[in-house]
Amino acid sequence: MDRSCASADLFAPIDPDFREQACRLNELFDAQSVAVVGASNSPTKASHHVIRTMQDEGFEGRIFPVNPSEDTVLGLRCYPSLAEIEEEVELVVVSIPTRFVLSVVEQAAARGDVGFMVILTAGFAETAIADNVTLEKQIVDIASAAGIRIVGPNCIGVINPRTKLCTGFAPGLTLTPGKIGLITQSGALGGAFLMACGSQPSPLGFSRFGHVGNMSDVDIVELLLCYAGDAETKAISMYMEGIRDGRHFLRIAREVTQEKPVFVLKVGRNALGSRAAMSHTGALAGSDRIYDAALRQVGIERILAFDDLVDVSKAAAYLPAPAGNRVCVLTQAGGPGIIAMDEIGHEGSLCLAPLDPSTRSALEDLLPPMAMICKPDGYIDMTAAAMADVHARALQIVLDDPNVDSVVFITLPPTFLPAMDVARAVAPVASAASKPVVTCFMHGHAMLEARAHLEHLGVPTFDAPDRAARALIHLTHAWNHQSKQTGGSR
């Protein structure tokens, strides 16, 4: 991204043709007839796992394996070529050696019904070898002339967990529908994100997944605009290495962030990372300071760590928008509470809520004498003497205070207080709240059942207080930007 991007004309209208082609990508995610070229019965082949995943997950459409060396693949009739498939084919997934891909694109173009191709095969422009760069351009030119959009090459493509469409092959995928749209410039990182979502105490679902690989045709900007119009997507999370047209990206992002929070893990933060990003996708990383300022200008919330991207995605999926930046830290344990306070104080954009005198009085009547109430204001340490019902009642009292916009709720129930008792007590309060409540039950297997209970009811949990606090900070930034852009309406 060059220096002019940060001050680009962000108010210029978006090209109607670009908006239309981004909208057309909905047809890709809703494809109901998929040909897999290079289909194989061997579990060592990516194509095998593409078909098996869709079968195991219950894909609602038709799958057509294509391989002249196979009669059937995973119980499905296998066709010798695309031309032999008598039924309509909307999407073609290609997983064959590089030298054969051009021929398959020509076959797809000749059919007349193919709208999209996902090319998993690597060995194209990302190699920076002149012949391979030329081959990639030839493929795109042929596809474009036939009205076919290309995702990739060198990618794992797209996933729609609602229909169980999956062109990827990351291990252990569970296609759980949810509210987070994911865009990635790394297949491995994208797969890791999905696995991290699936390994939460209660699996965190997603609405769409897109890995664009070399971005020979479909790129992250189109996906961003496409996701913005998707009713199932509440927030968008992105892994970014670099972009080619900074002005265009910022113009699109500015519009999207007025509708939905956008969280970006932008890598290449220093010279070493930038060089690695360039060698990976061929997209120039650019000056990190310019990226930082430009992303902030258009309302994108930049994330600096992988775990934080997972955490804020969880928070955005489950929680309502905060009305402001006044937070109350309600903790049952002093040490974890102080860690959360440190995180909030270090970042500096949230402030402790000035609790109403009636709130203080109610807490004094409820909590044991050794409790620390408003020392400082907006911080309550209930102490280990607080039982499950006290946790719940204290949380309700804090949420009822009009000066509180959000709550960081922390507990590490002692051995004489089962964690599930606490979870059952606070779940109705937290899940019904019109304010965001980020909940930390700390690390450990003893907490997993309690955390799963809360997350099943829509209450996000975190295993460390600083992670809970950072998730809330990032969420508040994103929603506050949207509120400013829309005049306070969300």
C-alpha positions, 0 to 999 in steps of 0.5 A: 500500500503506497503513501497516497492510499491513506489520503485517498478519495474514500468517498468516490462511488464504487464501480457498479460493475465491480459491485455486481461481480462481487454480488455474483459470488453469492452464486459460488457459495450457493453452488449445488453442482460441483465437479471435482477434477482429479478426483481420487480414491487415495486418501493421500490426495487433496481431491479425495478429502474434498469429496469426502468432507462434503459427503460426511457433512451432508452436502445438499447438491450433486458431486461429479468426480472427474478422472479418466483412471477411475470408474467410481470415487467414494461410491460416486460415478467418475467421469473421464472428462468434464465433457462427459457430465450430462447434468449442469455443472456450476462449479469446477474444483481442480486438483491435478498437476499444473501442466494439465490445468489449462486443458481443464479450463478450456473444457470448462469454457466449452461447456457453457454452464460453468460459472466458477472454478476453484483451482487448488493446484499450485505452481503458477505465478506464486513461483515468480517463474516467467512461464508459470506466470504466463500460464496463470494469465492464459488460464484467467483470460480463457475463463474470463472470455467464457464468463467463468470466475477463478478462485486461486490457483494455489488455494483451498477455495471456499466453504459454505457451512449452511449448504456444506459446500467445501472445496478445501482439505484442512484436517478436522473441519466441522462445518458449523453454521455461524455468524463470522465470515472469514477471508484469508490469504493463507490456506494454512492460517485459514484452516487453523482458524477454522480448527480453532473455532471448532475446538472452542468449548462449544464450537464457534460456527462461521457463515462463509470461508474464502481463501483466494490463493494467488488472487489471479481473478477473485480477490479479498476485496470482492469477497469483503463486499460480497460478505457485506451483503450476506444476511448470515454474516454478522462480522468479518475476520480477515488474514491479510498479507498484502493488497495490490490496489490500496485505494480500491480496498480502502474505498470498499472497506469504508463502506463495509465497516458502516454495516459490519465490524471488520477485523484484520490480522495484517502481517508483515509488521517489520522487514522480516515479515514483509519479505516472507509475505512477499514470497508467499503470495507475491503481494507487496506488504508495504509500510506497516505504519501506512497500513495501520493508519489506513485501516484505522481511517476506514474503520477496520479493527487491526488485530496483532495475534492469531488467538486475538482474531479467534477471540474477537470473532467469538465476541462479535458472533455472540455479543450485542454492540456496546453503547459506549466505552465504560466497562465494569470489571467484576471478578471473584479472584483478585489476581485475574481481575488485576490482569484484566485491569492492566490490559484495559489500562495499558490499551487506554480506550476503555474507561472504568464505569463510574458506578451509580451510588445505588449500585454500590449500595446494592453490592455492599448489601449483597457481597461478603464484608471482605469484598472490594467494591469500587476500589477503584470505581468500576472494579469489584472483587467479590472474593472467593466467598461469593457463591453461585447465586451471588455471582449472578445477582452481582452481575445483574446489579452491575448490568442494571447500572446505566453508567455501565456499557460492558462487563468483564466477568471473571471467576475461578470457582474454588473446589467447594464451588462447582464451576457448573453451578456458577455457569448455570446461575450466571447464564440466564443473566449474561445471555439476556443482557443487552450489554456485552459480557465477556466471561473468563472462567480461567484455564483448566479442564475443570472449567470446560463443561461450565464454559461449554454451557455458557457458550451454548447459550450465546455467552462467549468465554475466555480462558485468560482475563487479558484475552477477555479484555482484549476481545472486548476492547477490539469489539468496542473499537469496531462498533464505536466506529460504526456508530460514528459513521451512522450517526449513532444508529446500529 
